[in-house]
Amino acid sequence: MTVDELLQPMLNTTVPLRPTDSRETIPAWDSLAQINIVAAIEDAVGVELSTAEVLSLKSVAKVVEVARSHGLELTINAS
């Protein structure tokens, strides 16, 4: 699965995401999108993320890191 496949629908974008993209650079990455991102990762890996992990999800790079730490192999599109 690509990070774009996971995040683009929740962030209301079709623009390829970069590791440096974050809550500060993507206007649609609001609190509701954050909840949806957490739920998508939890559904994909079948575990509940820790509070520390949830709070750390502030960038695309961190989403990838946390997902991978639970066995979800997210790739970043080369664009």
NORQUI-V527249 format. One record per residue. N is the residue number from 1. RES is the residue in three letters. SS is DSSP state (h for helix, s for strand, l for the rest). PHI is phi in whole degrees, 0 to 359 (* if undefined). Layout:
n/res/ss/phi
N/RES/SS/PHI
N/RES/SS/PHI
This chain:
n/res/ss/phi
1/MET/l/*
2/THR/s/265
3/VAL/h/297
4/ASP/h/296
5/GLU/h/299
6/LEU/h/284
7/LEU/h/264
8/GLN/h/306
9/PRO/h/299
10/MET/h/283
11/LEU/h/259
12/ASN/l/52
13/THR/l/216
14/THR/l/243
15/VAL/l/286
16/PRO/l/303
17/LEU/l/273
18/ARG/l/248
19/PRO/l/303
20/THR/l/278
21/ASP/l/295
22/SER/s/210
23/ARG/l/299
24/GLU/l/281
25/THR/l/256
26/ILE/l/243
27/PRO/l/303
28/ALA/l/283
29/TRP/l/277
30/ASP/l/259
31/SER/h/295
32/LEU/h/292
33/ALA/h/299
34/GLN/h/300
35/ILE/h/298
36/ASN/h/294
37/ILE/h/295
38/VAL/h/301
39/ALA/h/298
40/ALA/h/295
41/ILE/h/295
42/GLU/h/299
43/ASP/h/296
44/ALA/h/291
45/VAL/h/257
46/GLY/l/75
47/VAL/l/224
48/GLU/l/269
49/LEU/l/289
50/SER/l/287
51/THR/h/302
52/ALA/h/298
53/GLU/h/295
54/VAL/h/301
55/LEU/h/291
56/SER/h/278
57/LEU/l/283
58/LYS/l/244
59/SER/s/211
60/VAL/h/300
61/ALA/h/301
62/LYS/h/289
63/VAL/h/301
64/VAL/h/298
65/GLU/h/300
66/VAL/h/293
67/ALA/h/299
68/ARG/h/296
69/SER/h/295
70/HIS/l/253
71/GLY/l/93
72/LEU/l/270
73/GLU/l/275
74/LEU/l/271
75/THR/s/246
76/ILE/l/256
77/ASN/l/301
78/ALA/l/272
79/SER/l/237
